[in-house]
Amino acid sequence: MSGSTDRAKPLLPIVVLLSGRGSNFKAILDAINNDGLPVEIRAVISNRIDAPALSYAQQAGIQTHALNADDYPSRKSFDHALQSLIDTFEPELVVLAGYLRILTEDFVQHYAGRLINIHPSLLPEFRGLNTHQRALDAGATQHGASVHFVTEELDGGPVVLQVNVPVNQDDTSETLAARVLEQEHRIYPMVLRWFAEGRLDWNDGQVLLDGQPLTSPQQLSA
């Protein structure tokens, strides 16, 4: 049966930013293809011209672009060029999927409420890099990943969803990282679905889930 009343809700247009192999990007793409995630990836953009994920995206028929930071005199000018490129695709959400550059304040403010990231720790613990080894060094018994809105504070924006991953006594940073990454692939598409379905919203710095202020992150276990 066809007709205007039967048309599906438009897909959420997104742009993905990444720097490397793009495993979270691939998880999002798999969720689109296999689980009906109502998202359209309009472009994949990298700050590295040799990022392996670019060729994967091209094979999937997705537009790709790479900007070389060495071609720009400052972080601000690079981010201005990046912002201009992103905006040509008119995304409703910009998705950081292993994007390894610190964003400028102007860039973050431009996409306030439309910029999301996944971080391999239970924020606010272990912001920044090398989270798995730092968790082991600290004797943590629980580790995990967090999906959060991006603000000017590094890894400091409101957290939407976290997944807890137990730390085993014989874990190395590599084994712990592998288990956390598996859970990242689970929770990132979940949050994108909430956003696409209108369940997740941002109102003047306040995160809303199902119309209610989200005062603490939603929690899952591995």
LOKOL-137663 format. One line per field, with one value per atom (N, C-alpha, C, O, CB): residue number from 1; residue in three letters; z, x, y. Coordinates in steps of 0.2 Angstrom, whole numbers. Glycine has a CB too. Example, Ala and Ser with C-alpha at 12.3 -4.5 7.8 and 13.67 -1.06 7.14 Angstrom:
i	1;1;1;1;1;2;2;2;2;2;
aa	ala;ala;ala;ala;ala;ser;ser;ser;ser;ser;
c3	39;39;39;42;45;35;36;39;40;29;
c1	66;62;66;71;57;64;68;64;67;70;
c2	-28;-22;-16;-17;-22;-11;-5;0;6;-3;
This chain:
i	1;1;1;1;1;2;2;2;2;2;3;3;3;3;3;4;4;4;4;4;5;5;5;5;5;6;6;6;6;6;7;7;7;7;7;8;8;8;8;8;9;9;9;9;9;10;10;10;10;10;11;11;11;11;11;12;12;12;12;12;13;13;13;13;13;14;14;14;14;14;15;15;15;15;15;16;16;16;16;16;17;17;17;17;17;18;18;18;18;18;19;19;19;19;19;20;20;20;20;20;21;21;21;21;21;22;22;22;22;22;23;23;23;23;23;24;24;24;24;24;25;25;25;25;25;26;26;26;26;26;27;27;27;27;27;28;28;28;28;28;29;29;29;29;29;30;30;30;30;30;31;31;31;31;31;32;32;32;32;32;33;33;33;33;33;34;34;34;34;34;35;35;35;35;35;36;36;36;36;36;37;37;37;37;37;38;38;38;38;38;39;39;39;39;39;40;40;40;40;40;41;41;41;41;41;42;42;42;42;42;43;43;43;43;43;44;44;44;44;44;45;45;45;45;45;46;46;46;46;46;47;47;47;47;47;48;48;48;48;48;49;49;49;49;49;50;50;50;50;50;51;51;51;51;51;52;52;52;52;52;53;53;53;53;53;54;54;54;54;54;55;55;55;55;55;56;56;56;56;56;57;57;57;57;57;58;58;58;58;58;59;59;59;59;59;60;60;60;60;60;61;61;61;61;61;62;62;62;62;62;63;63;63;63;63;64;64;64;64;64;65;65;65;65;65;66;66;66;66;66;67;67;67;67;67;68;68;68;68;68;69;69;69;69;69;70;70;70;70;70;71;71;71;71;71;72;72;72;72;72;73;73;73;73;73;74;74;74;74;74;75;75;75;75;75;76;76;76;76;76;77;77;77;77;77;78;78;78;78;78;79;79;79;79;79;80;80;80;80;80;81;81;81;81;81;82;82;82;82;82;83;83;83;83;83;84;84;84;84;84;85;85;85;85;85;86;86;86;86;86;87;87;87;87;87;88;88;88;88;88;89;89;89;89;89;90;90;90;90;90;91;91;91;91;91;92;92;92;92;92;93;93;93;93;93;94;94;94;94;94;95;95;95;95;95;96;96;96;96;96;97;97;97;97;97;98;98;98;98;98;99;99;99;99;99;100;100;100;100;100;101;101;101;101;101;102;102;102;102;102;103;103;103;103;103;104;104;104;104;104;105;105;105;105;105;106;106;106;106;106;107;107;107;107;107;108;108;108;108;108;109;109;109;109;109;110;110;110;110;110;111;111;111;111;111;112;112;112;112;112;113;113;113;113;113;114;114;114;114;114;115;115;115;115;115;116;116;116;116;116;117;117;117;117;117;118;118;118;118;118;119;119;119;119;119;120;120;120;120;120;121;121;121;121;121;122;122;122;122;122;123;123;123;123;123;124;124;124;124;124;125;125;125;125;125;126;126;126;126;126;127;127;127;127;127;128;128;128;128;128;129;129;129;129;129;130;130;130;130;130;131;131;131;131;131;132;132;132;132;132;133;133;133;133;133;134;134;134;134;134;135;135;135;135;135;136;136;136;136;136;137;137;137;137;137;138;138;138;138;138;139;139;139;139;139;140;140;140;140;140;141;141;141;141;141;142;142;142;142;142;143;143;143;143;143;144;144;144;144;144;145;145;145;145;145;146;146;146;146;146;147;147;147;147;147;148;148;148;148;148;149;149;149;149;149;150;150;150;150;150;151;151;151;151;151;152;152;152;152;152;153;153;153;153;153;154;154;154;154;154;155;155;155;155;155;156;156;156;156;156;157;157;157;157;157;158;158;158;158;158;159;159;159;159;159;160;160;160;160;160;161;161;161;161;161;162;162;162;162;162;163;163;163;163;163;164;164;164;164;164;165;165;165;165;165;166;166;166;166;166;167;167;167;167;167;168;168;168;168;168;169;169;169;169;169;170;170;170;170;170;171;171;171;171;171;172;172;172;172;172;173;173;173;173;173;174;174;174;174;174;175;175;175;175;175;176;176;176;176;176;177;177;177;177;177;178;178;178;178;178;179;179;179;179;179;180;180;180;180;180;181;181;181;181;181;182;182;182;182;182;183;183;183;183;183;184;184;184;184;184;185;185;185;185;185;186;186;186;186;186;187;187;187;187;187;188;188;188;188;188;189;189;189;189;189;190;190;190;190;190;191;191;191;191;191;192;192;192;192;192;193;193;193;193;193;194;194;194;194;194;195;195;195;195;195;196;196;196;196;196;197;197;197;197;197;198;198;198;198;198;199;199;199;199;199;200;200;200;200;200;201;201;201;201;201;202;202;202;202;202;203;203;203;203;203;204;204;204;204;204;205;205;205;205;205;206;206;206;206;206;207;207;207;207;207;208;208;208;208;208;209;209;209;209;209;210;210;210;210;210;211;211;211;211;211;212;212;212;212;212;213;213;213;213;213;214;214;214;214;214;215;215;215;215;215;216;216;216;216;216;217;217;217;217;217;218;218;218;218;218;219;219;219;219;219;220;220;220;220;220;221;221;221;221;221;222;222;222;222;222;
aa	met;met;met;met;met;ser;ser;ser;ser;ser;gly;gly;gly;gly;gly;ser;ser;ser;ser;ser;thr;thr;thr;thr;thr;asp;asp;asp;asp;asp;arg;arg;arg;arg;arg;ala;ala;ala;ala;ala;lys;lys;lys;lys;lys;pro;pro;pro;pro;pro;leu;leu;leu;leu;leu;leu;leu;leu;leu;leu;pro;pro;pro;pro;pro;ile;ile;ile;ile;ile;val;val;val;val;val;val;val;val;val;val;leu;leu;leu;leu;leu;leu;leu;leu;leu;leu;ser;ser;ser;ser;ser;gly;gly;gly;gly;gly;arg;arg;arg;arg;arg;gly;gly;gly;gly;gly;ser;ser;ser;ser;ser;asn;asn;asn;asn;asn;phe;phe;phe;phe;phe;lys;lys;lys;lys;lys;ala;ala;ala;ala;ala;ile;ile;ile;ile;ile;leu;leu;leu;leu;leu;asp;asp;asp;asp;asp;ala;ala;ala;ala;ala;ile;ile;ile;ile;ile;asn;asn;asn;asn;asn;asn;asn;asn;asn;asn;asp;asp;asp;asp;asp;gly;gly;gly;gly;gly;leu;leu;leu;leu;leu;pro;pro;pro;pro;pro;val;val;val;val;val;glu;glu;glu;glu;glu;ile;ile;ile;ile;ile;arg;arg;arg;arg;arg;ala;ala;ala;ala;ala;val;val;val;val;val;ile;ile;ile;ile;ile;ser;ser;ser;ser;ser;asn;asn;asn;asn;asn;arg;arg;arg;arg;arg;ile;ile;ile;ile;ile;asp;asp;asp;asp;asp;ala;ala;ala;ala;ala;pro;pro;pro;pro;pro;ala;ala;ala;ala;ala;leu;leu;leu;leu;leu;ser;ser;ser;ser;ser;tyr;tyr;tyr;tyr;tyr;ala;ala;ala;ala;ala;gln;gln;gln;gln;gln;gln;gln;gln;gln;gln;ala;ala;ala;ala;ala;gly;gly;gly;gly;gly;ile;ile;ile;ile;ile;gln;gln;gln;gln;gln;thr;thr;thr;thr;thr;his;his;his;his;his;ala;ala;ala;ala;ala;leu;leu;leu;leu;leu;asn;asn;asn;asn;asn;ala;ala;ala;ala;ala;asp;asp;asp;asp;asp;asp;asp;asp;asp;asp;tyr;tyr;tyr;tyr;tyr;pro;pro;pro;pro;pro;ser;ser;ser;ser;ser;arg;arg;arg;arg;arg;lys;lys;lys;lys;lys;ser;ser;ser;ser;ser;phe;phe;phe;phe;phe;asp;asp;asp;asp;asp;his;his;his;his;his;ala;ala;ala;ala;ala;leu;leu;leu;leu;leu;gln;gln;gln;gln;gln;ser;ser;ser;ser;ser;leu;leu;leu;leu;leu;ile;ile;ile;ile;ile;asp;asp;asp;asp;asp;thr;thr;thr;thr;thr;phe;phe;phe;phe;phe;glu;glu;glu;glu;glu;pro;pro;pro;pro;pro;glu;glu;glu;glu;glu;leu;leu;leu;leu;leu;val;val;val;val;val;val;val;val;val;val;leu;leu;leu;leu;leu;ala;ala;ala;ala;ala;gly;gly;gly;gly;gly;tyr;tyr;tyr;tyr;tyr;leu;leu;leu;leu;leu;arg;arg;arg;arg;arg;ile;ile;ile;ile;ile;leu;leu;leu;leu;leu;thr;thr;thr;thr;thr;glu;glu;glu;glu;glu;asp;asp;asp;asp;asp;phe;phe;phe;phe;phe;val;val;val;val;val;gln;gln;gln;gln;gln;his;his;his;his;his;tyr;tyr;tyr;tyr;tyr;ala;ala;ala;ala;ala;gly;gly;gly;gly;gly;arg;arg;arg;arg;arg;leu;leu;leu;leu;leu;ile;ile;ile;ile;ile;asn;asn;asn;asn;asn;ile;ile;ile;ile;ile;his;his;his;his;his;pro;pro;pro;pro;pro;ser;ser;ser;ser;ser;leu;leu;leu;leu;leu;leu;leu;leu;leu;leu;pro;pro;pro;pro;pro;glu;glu;glu;glu;glu;phe;phe;phe;phe;phe;arg;arg;arg;arg;arg;gly;gly;gly;gly;gly;leu;leu;leu;leu;leu;asn;asn;asn;asn;asn;thr;thr;thr;thr;thr;his;his;his;his;his;gln;gln;gln;gln;gln;arg;arg;arg;arg;arg;ala;ala;ala;ala;ala;leu;leu;leu;leu;leu;asp;asp;asp;asp;asp;ala;ala;ala;ala;ala;gly;gly;gly;gly;gly;ala;ala;ala;ala;ala;thr;thr;thr;thr;thr;gln;gln;gln;gln;gln;his;his;his;his;his;gly;gly;gly;gly;gly;ala;ala;ala;ala;ala;ser;ser;ser;ser;ser;val;val;val;val;val;his;his;his;his;his;phe;phe;phe;phe;phe;val;val;val;val;val;thr;thr;thr;thr;thr;glu;glu;glu;glu;glu;glu;glu;glu;glu;glu;leu;leu;leu;leu;leu;asp;asp;asp;asp;asp;gly;gly;gly;gly;gly;gly;gly;gly;gly;gly;pro;pro;pro;pro;pro;val;val;val;val;val;val;val;val;val;val;leu;leu;leu;leu;leu;gln;gln;gln;gln;gln;val;val;val;val;val;asn;asn;asn;asn;asn;val;val;val;val;val;pro;pro;pro;pro;pro;val;val;val;val;val;asn;asn;asn;asn;asn;gln;gln;gln;gln;gln;asp;asp;asp;asp;asp;asp;asp;asp;asp;asp;thr;thr;thr;thr;thr;ser;ser;ser;ser;ser;glu;glu;glu;glu;glu;thr;thr;thr;thr;thr;leu;leu;leu;leu;leu;ala;ala;ala;ala;ala;ala;ala;ala;ala;ala;arg;arg;arg;arg;arg;val;val;val;val;val;leu;leu;leu;leu;leu;glu;glu;glu;glu;glu;gln;gln;gln;gln;gln;glu;glu;glu;glu;glu;his;his;his;his;his;arg;arg;arg;arg;arg;ile;ile;ile;ile;ile;tyr;tyr;tyr;tyr;tyr;pro;pro;pro;pro;pro;met;met;met;met;met;val;val;val;val;val;leu;leu;leu;leu;leu;arg;arg;arg;arg;arg;trp;trp;trp;trp;trp;phe;phe;phe;phe;phe;ala;ala;ala;ala;ala;glu;glu;glu;glu;glu;gly;gly;gly;gly;gly;arg;arg;arg;arg;arg;leu;leu;leu;leu;leu;asp;asp;asp;asp;asp;trp;trp;trp;trp;trp;asn;asn;asn;asn;asn;asp;asp;asp;asp;asp;gly;gly;gly;gly;gly;gln;gln;gln;gln;gln;val;val;val;val;val;leu;leu;leu;leu;leu;leu;leu;leu;leu;leu;asp;asp;asp;asp;asp;gly;gly;gly;gly;gly;gln;gln;gln;gln;gln;pro;pro;pro;pro;pro;leu;leu;leu;leu;leu;thr;thr;thr;thr;thr;ser;ser;ser;ser;ser;pro;pro;pro;pro;pro;gln;gln;gln;gln;gln;gln;gln;gln;gln;gln;leu;leu;leu;leu;leu;ser;ser;ser;ser;ser;ala;ala;ala;ala;ala;
c3	0;0;0;4;6;-4;-5;-3;-3;-12;-3;-2;3;7;1;4;8;15;19;6;17;24;26;32;26;22;23;23;24;19;21;21;27;33;17;27;34;36;31;33;42;44;41;40;52;39;36;40;46;34;37;41;43;41;36;49;52;48;48;60;45;42;46;51;37;46;50;46;40;55;49;46;51;57;44;49;54;53;48;53;59;59;62;67;63;59;62;60;55;59;63;62;60;57;68;61;60;56;51;66;59;56;56;52;59;61;61;62;59;54;68;70;72;71;75;75;77;72;71;83;67;60;57;55;56;57;54;58;55;54;65;69;67;67;76;66;64;57;57;64;53;46;46;43;41;50;51;54;52;55;59;62;57;57;68;52;47;42;41;43;40;35;38;35;32;45;47;52;53;51;56;61;60;64;68;54;53;56;57;54;58;61;57;51;64;59;54;53;55;56;50;50;43;40;55;40;33;34;37;28;33;33;27;22;34;27;21;19;13;22;24;23;28;34;21;27;32;30;25;31;36;35;40;46;36;38;42;42;37;40;47;47;45;45;54;43;40;34;33;45;29;22;21;16;17;26;25;30;32;27;33;38;34;29;40;37;33;33;28;37;37;36;30;28;42;27;21;15;12;19;14;9;10;6;8;16;18;17;14;26;19;17;10;7;20;6;-1;-4;-9;-5;-2;-4;-3;-6;-1;3;4;1;2;12;-4;-8;-4;-6;-10;1;5;3;2;13;3;1;7;13;0;5;9;8;2;10;13;12;18;23;13;16;21;21;15;19;26;27;31;36;31;28;31;35;32;25;41;46;44;45;53;41;39;33;32;36;30;25;28;24;20;35;38;43;47;41;44;48;56;60;47;58;65;65;61;67;72;73;71;69;81;73;71;64;62;74;60;53;50;45;49;53;51;53;49;54;59;61;57;56;68;55;51;44;42;50;41;35;36;32;32;41;43;44;41;49;47;48;42;41;53;38;31;27;24;27;27;23;26;22;24;33;36;34;32;44;34;33;26;25;35;22;15;15;10;10;19;20;24;24;22;27;31;36;36;27;40;45;51;53;48;54;60;66;72;60;65;70;67;62;74;71;69;74;80;69;71;76;75;70;73;81;82;83;88;88;79;79;79;74;74;85;85;81;77;81;82;79;84;90;78;83;87;87;87;86;87;87;92;92;80;96;101;97;93;106;97;94;97;103;93;93;95;98;96;90;102;106;101;101;111;95;90;87;86;85;85;82;86;84;80;92;97;98;98;104;99;100;94;94;102;88;82;81;79;75;84;84;91;92;81;95;102;101;98;106;105;105;98;98;105;94;88;87;81;82;92;92;97;103;92;95;100;99;94;99;105;105;109;113;108;108;112;115;111;108;121;125;129;132;130;128;131;139;141;128;143;150;153;149;153;159;163;165;171;169;161;162;169;170;156;173;172;173;173;176;174;175;169;164;179;169;164;157;152;163;158;152;148;151;154;142;138;135;134;142;134;131;135;142;126;133;136;142;147;139;141;146;149;155;144;145;147;152;157;142;150;154;161;166;151;160;166;171;177;164;168;173;176;182;169;173;176;181;187;170;180;184;191;196;181;190;196;200;205;193;197;201;200;205;208;195;194;193;190;188;196;195;190;187;202;188;183;178;180;186;171;166;161;163;163;156;151;146;144;155;143;138;140;143;131;137;138;131;128;143;130;124;127;132;120;125;128;122;117;133;124;120;121;126;122;116;116;118;115;109;123;125;125;123;132;127;126;131;130;128;136;141;138;136;148;138;135;139;145;135;135;137;143;148;139;143;149;148;153;152;142;141;144;146;133;144;147;144;138;147;149;147;146;151;152;140;139;141;145;132;139;141;142;139;135;147;149;149;151;156;148;148;153;152;141;158;163;160;159;170;160;158;164;166;152;167;173;171;165;175;175;174;177;183;177;173;175;178;176;169;183;186;181;182;191;176;171;165;160;169;165;159;158;163;161;152;149;146;145;144;144;141;135;133;140;131;125;126;122;121;131;131;134;132;136;139;141;136;135;147;132;126;121;119;122;120;115;118;114;114;124;127;127;126;134;129;129;122;121;132;117;110;108;104;106;110;108;111;107;111;117;120;117;116;127;115;111;105;103;109;101;95;97;93;92;103;105;107;105;111;111;113;109;109;120;104;100;95;95;96;92;88;92;89;84;98;102;104;103;109;105;106;100;100;109;94;88;86;84;82;88;87;91;89;88;98;102;99;99;109;96;93;87;86;92;83;77;78;74;72;83;84;88;90;88;90;94;101;105;91;104;111;115;120;112;111;114;111;105;113;116;113;118;123;113;115;119;119;114;115;125;125;130;136;128;126;130;135;141;133;133;138;142;146;142;142;146;141;136;149;143;139;142;148;140;137;138;135;129;135;139;136;138;143;140;132;133;136;140;136;135;137;144;147;137;148;155;155;151;159;159;160;162;167;166;159;160;165;164;154;172;177;178;182;183;176;176;170;168;183;168;162;163;169;161;158;157;158;156;151;161;163;160;160;170;157;154;157;159;147;157;159;153;149;165;153;147;148;144;147;
c1	4;0;4;9;-5;3;7;3;-4;10;6;2;6;10;-5;5;8;8;12;6;2;1;5;6;-6;8;12;20;23;10;21;29;32;29;30;38;42;44;45;48;46;49;55;59;49;57;64;69;69;64;74;80;84;84;85;87;92;98;102;93;99;105;111;111;105;117;122;129;129;123;134;141;145;145;143;149;154;161;164;154;164;171;175;173;172;181;185;192;194;183;197;204;207;213;207;204;208;204;201;210;203;200;192;189;202;190;182;178;173;181;180;176;169;164;179;168;162;158;152;162;161;157;155;149;162;159;156;150;146;162;151;145;139;133;147;139;133;131;125;135;135;133;130;125;139;133;130;123;118;134;122;115;110;104;116;113;108;106;100;112;111;110;106;102;116;107;105;99;95;110;99;94;89;85;98;89;85;86;81;78;92;94;92;94;101;87;84;89;87;78;95;100;103;103;106;104;108;115;115;103;120;127;128;129;132;128;129;136;138;126;141;148;152;150;150;158;163;169;171;165;171;176;182;181;174;188;194;199;199;197;203;208;215;220;209;214;220;218;213;222;222;221;222;219;225;225;227;222;224;234;217;213;210;206;207;211;208;200;198;210;197;189;187;181;187;191;189;188;182;194;192;191;185;181;197;184;178;172;167;178;171;166;164;159;167;170;169;166;162;176;168;165;158;154;169;156;149;145;139;148;148;145;144;139;138;148;147;152;158;147;150;155;160;159;151;166;172;176;177;176;179;183;189;188;180;195;200;203;205;205;204;207;214;214;203;219;226;227;227;231;228;230;236;236;230;241;247;245;249;252;239;238;235;233;233;234;231;235;239;224;235;240;238;243;241;232;230;225;221;228;224;218;211;207;218;211;205;203;198;205;208;207;205;201;213;208;207;199;196;211;197;191;185;180;190;187;183;182;176;186;187;186;182;178;193;183;180;172;168;183;171;164;161;155;164;164;161;159;154;166;164;163;157;153;169;157;151;145;140;152;144;138;135;129;139;139;137;132;128;143;133;129;123;119;133;122;116;114;109;110;119;117;114;114;124;109;106;110;109;99;115;120;126;127;117;132;139;141;141;143;144;145;153;156;142;156;163;164;161;166;168;169;176;179;165;180;187;190;195;189;188;191;196;194;185;202;208;211;217;213;206;208;204;198;208;207;203;200;203;208;194;190;190;190;183;190;190;183;178;192;183;177;172;166;179;174;169;166;160;173;170;167;162;156;172;163;159;153;147;162;153;147;143;137;149;146;142;137;132;146;140;136;133;131;140;132;129;123;118;128;123;117;116;112;111;121;121;128;129;119;132;138;139;138;144;141;140;147;150;134;149;155;154;150;161;159;159;166;171;157;167;173;174;169;174;180;181;183;188;187;178;179;172;167;184;171;165;166;168;163;165;165;161;156;163;164;170;177;182;169;177;184;188;185;183;194;199;197;196;199;196;196;202;208;194;202;208;210;206;214;216;219;221;221;225;223;226;221;224;233;215;210;211;210;203;212;212;218;217;212;224;229;229;231;236;226;225;220;221;223;215;210;214;212;204;218;221;226;227;225;230;235;231;234;239;225;221;218;215;216;218;215;208;204;217;205;198;195;198;196;189;186;180;178;183;178;174;176;179;167;175;178;172;166;184;173;167;168;173;161;162;162;156;151;161;156;151;150;154;153;143;141;139;135;135;142;140;140;143;146;136;136;143;146;130;145;152;151;146;155;154;155;162;166;152;163;170;175;181;170;172;176;178;173;173;184;186;183;184;194;179;176;172;171;181;169;165;158;155;169;156;149;144;146;148;137;133;133;132;126;133;133;126;122;137;125;118;118;113;117;123;122;129;134;119;130;136;135;129;139;140;140;146;151;140;144;149;152;149;146;159;163;167;171;167;166;170;178;179;168;182;189;191;190;193;194;197;204;207;196;205;212;217;223;212;216;222;221;225;221;217;217;223;227;211;225;229;226;220;234;229;226;222;217;230;226;223;217;212;228;217;211;205;199;212;206;201;198;192;204;203;201;196;191;207;198;194;186;182;197;186;179;175;169;180;179;175;173;168;180;177;176;169;165;182;169;163;157;151;164;157;151;150;144;152;155;155;150;146;161;152;148;140;136;151;139;132;129;123;132;132;128;128;123;131;133;133;127;123;139;125;119;113;108;119;113;107;106;100;108;111;110;108;103;116;111;109;101;98;113;99;92;88;82;91;89;85;85;80;89;91;91;86;82;98;87;83;76;72;86;74;67;64;58;66;68;65;65;62;59;67;67;73;72;68;78;84;84;84;90;85;85;89;91;77;91;95;92;90;102;90;87;91;91;80;94;98;103;103;93;107;111;109;112;114;102;99;97;94;93;99;98;91;90;103;87;80;80;82;75;77;76;69;66;81;65;58;54;50;56;57;54;55;53;46;59;61;69;73;60;71;78;82;80;79;87;92;97;102;95;96;100;106;111;96;106;111;111;106;111;117;117;113;112;124;110;107;113;118;103;111;117;115;109;118;120;119;125;130;119;124;130;132;128;128;138;141;138;139;148;
c2	-6;0;6;7;0;11;17;23;23;17;29;35;39;37;33;46;50;49;50;57;46;44;38;37;43;35;29;30;25;23;36;37;37;39;44;34;33;40;45;28;41;47;48;44;47;54;56;53;54;63;51;49;55;60;45;53;59;59;55;57;65;66;68;72;72;64;65;66;63;59;69;68;65;67;76;61;57;60;60;50;62;64;58;55;70;57;51;52;57;44;49;50;43;43;52;37;31;26;27;28;20;14;14;11;8;18;20;14;13;22;10;5;7;3;0;12;15;17;16;20;20;22;15;15;25;10;4;1;-2;-1;2;-1;3;0;0;9;14;11;11;21;10;8;1;0;8;-3;-10;-9;-13;-14;-5;-4;-1;-2;1;3;6;0;0;12;-4;-9;-15;-18;-11;-17;-23;-22;-26;-27;-16;-15;-9;-7;-14;-6;-1;5;9;-3;7;13;19;19;14;23;28;34;40;31;33;38;38;32;37;44;44;47;53;48;43;46;50;47;40;57;61;61;62;67;61;61;59;59;69;56;54;59;59;47;62;67;65;64;75;66;64;70;73;57;70;75;71;74;77;65;61;58;55;55;60;58;50;47;61;47;40;36;30;39;39;35;29;30;40;23;17;17;15;11;21;21;24;23;25;29;32;28;28;38;23;18;14;12;14;12;8;12;9;6;18;23;23;23;29;24;25;18;19;26;13;6;6;2;0;9;9;15;15;10;18;23;30;34;21;31;37;42;40;36;48;54;54;54;60;55;56;62;64;50;65;71;70;67;77;73;73;80;82;67;83;89;88;85;94;91;90;96;102;89;95;101;105;111;98;102;105;111;115;100;110;115;121;126;112;122;127;130;127;125;137;140;140;141;147;138;137;132;130;144;130;126;129;126;124;136;140;140;139;147;141;141;134;133;143;129;122;120;118;117;122;121;125;122;122;131;135;131;131;142;129;125;119;117;123;115;109;111;107;106;116;118;120;118;124;123;125;119;119;130;114;108;104;102;104;103;100;103;99;100;109;113;112;113;120;110;109;103;102;108;99;93;93;89;87;99;101;95;93;102;93;87;90;96;84;86;88;85;88;85;81;79;77;75;72;80;78;73;74;85;67;62;61;59;55;61;60;53;50;64;49;42;41;38;38;42;42;47;46;35;53;59;62;65;65;62;63;70;71;58;75;82;86;85;86;90;94;100;103;97;101;105;112;113;103;117;124;126;123;129;131;133;136;134;139;139;142;136;136;146;131;125;122;120;120;121;117;121;118;116;128;132;132;132;139;132;132;126;126;132;120;114;112;106;108;117;115;111;113;122;106;101;97;93;105;98;94;90;88;98;89;87;81;83;92;75;70;66;65;65;62;59;53;52;63;48;42;42;42;35;40;40;34;32;47;31;24;25;23;21;27;27;29;31;32;28;30;37;38;25;42;49;50;48;53;55;59;56;60;65;50;46;46;45;39;47;45;49;46;38;56;60;60;58;67;61;61;54;50;64;53;47;42;43;49;36;30;28;26;32;28;27;20;19;28;15;8;7;3;3;9;8;12;10;10;18;22;19;19;29;15;12;6;5;9;2;-3;-1;-3;-7;5;8;10;10;13;12;15;9;11;20;3;-2;-3;-5;-2;0;1;-6;-11;5;-8;-14;-14;-19;-16;-7;-6;-1;4;-4;-2;2;3;0;0;6;6;11;13;7;14;19;23;21;16;29;35;38;40;40;39;43;50;50;40;55;62;67;67;64;73;79;82;82;83;85;89;96;100;88;98;105;108;104;106;114;116;113;113;124;110;106;99;95;105;97;91;85;84;90;81;75;77;73;70;83;86;87;89;92;86;87;82;77;87;84;79;72;71;82;67;60;58;59;56;55;52;45;43;52;41;33;31;33;30;26;23;15;13;26;12;4;2;5;1;-2;-4;-10;-15;-5;-11;-17;-19;-15;-15;-25;-27;-27;-29;-33;-26;-26;-33;-34;-20;-37;-44;-43;-39;-49;-48;-48;-49;-46;-53;-52;-54;-49;-50;-61;-44;-39;-36;-34;-34;-35;-30;-24;-24;-33;-19;-13;-16;-13;-7;-20;-23;-27;-26;-27;-31;-36;-31;-32;-41;-27;-22;-18;-17;-18;-15;-11;-15;-12;-8;-21;-25;-26;-25;-32;-27;-28;-22;-21;-31;-16;-10;-8;-5;-4;-9;-7;-11;-8;-8;-17;-21;-18;-18;-28;-15;-12;-5;-2;-11;-1;5;4;8;8;-1;-3;-4;-4;-9;-6;-7;-1;0;-12;4;9;15;19;11;16;22;22;27;23;17;16;17;20;10;15;16;23;25;12;27;34;38;42;37;36;39;38;42;37;32;30;34;37;22;35;40;47;50;40;49;56;56;61;58;51;51;50;53;45;47;46;51;51;39;57;62;61;65;64;56;54;58;60;47;60;63;70;71;59;75;82;86;84;85;92;97;103;106;97;106;112;117;117;111;122;127;124;126;132;119;116;110;107;121;109;104;98;99;106;92;86;83;83;81;82;79;72;71;83;67;60;59;59;55;58;56;62;61;50;68;74;76;81;74;72;74;75;72;67;80;82;75;72;87;74;69;71;74;66;70;72;67;70;72;61;57;52;51;53;49;45;39;36;43;37;30;25;26;29;19;14;8;5;14;4;-2;-6;-3;-3;-13;-17;-22;-23;-22;-23;-27;-34;-39;-28;
